[in-house]
Structures are given as structure tokens and as C-alpha cells.
Amino acid sequence: MKLFRCRICGDPYLGAAPPSFCPFCGAPERYMVPAEEYQDRNYIPDLSDRSRANLEKALELEVANASFYLCASACSPEPVSQAMFKALAKAESEHASVISKLLHTKKPEIRPDDKACRKEPQANFAESHEREKRAVAFYRQAAAEAVEERVKEVFSALVEIESYHIGLSEARK
């Protein structure tokens, strides 16, 4: 067994090899490093106004998406949809944690948004698809606007992760 850490969320993983995706935030394997090589790079003393504004918007987006997924999981009549939405809620919540660290703020409480989802899983997968497409477009823009290396890295990783989420919703809608 070896200990790995994700460069995006910082969470530890025990295994013989790094996972293909971080089990916490969903970052691809290349972001998983041996624990001895991990460096916490979340303290940015002079965060630019543009990056701060984009991170604040990203935090709102991730909290809203996690709340949607919690509702969608609770509303789903079958176990596979419940599990998928629950996993997506956990990933979005982890993204909110990462962004909160960069902003040096407490992560907001995340609760199901009962007004954001529907009783039909197909409608929720369609809504998921649209939410993830908006997230990818925004994160792509935010990565291009970031002047701080760490902020650019996080937004770029979120583009990849949310793109995988689009693939999940496309397969189900």
C-alpha cells in the first residue's frame, strides 16, 4: 500500500497505485501524486480581483449544483440514478471545499434544493447536462483569465472533471 494525495483537493488515497480518478473530487490520475511530493498550494496572498470574483462565482455554482444533485438523488425512484446523483453531489461539494480554501473562507452548508429537481430522473439528467455545460464554459473562461498558476490549475482541472460529468448525463438522459 502507498499513500497518494490529489493535487486539486488534497485528499489522501491509499492503494497499490494511484486511482484513475480522484475518488473525492474526480480529478484525473495525473493529479494524484505520492504523498511525499504533495504541496498545499492553496494560500495565495495576492489573489487578483478577477480571480477572486471568478472563484466566488464558482463557489456559488458548485454549492447550487451539489444542492441540485442531493435533491435529484433523493427524488430518484431507482438505485442507479440515486447513486449517480449522490456521487455527483459529493464531487461538487468537494469542489466547493477546494474553492473555499482558495478564498480562505468557510465552505457554505450544502442542503438539498427541493425546488431545483424533478421527480423524473430523465428530467434531472437533462438538467444535470445543462448545469455541467454551463460550468465547463465558465471554468474554461475563468482558467483563461486567471493570472495565478494555482487558480489556473484548479479551473483547468474543473473543466476536465465537469466534462466527464457531461458524459455521464449524456449517457443517461
Secondary structure, DSSP 8 states (H G I E B T S, - for coil): -EEEEETTT--EEEESS--SB-TTT--BGGGEEEGGG-------TT--HHHHHHHHHHHHHHHHHHHHHHHHHHH-SSHHHHHHHHHHHHHHHHHHHHHHHHHTS--------TTT--SSHHHHHHHHHHHHHHHHHHHHHHHHH--SHHHHHHHHHHHHHHHHHHHHHHHH-
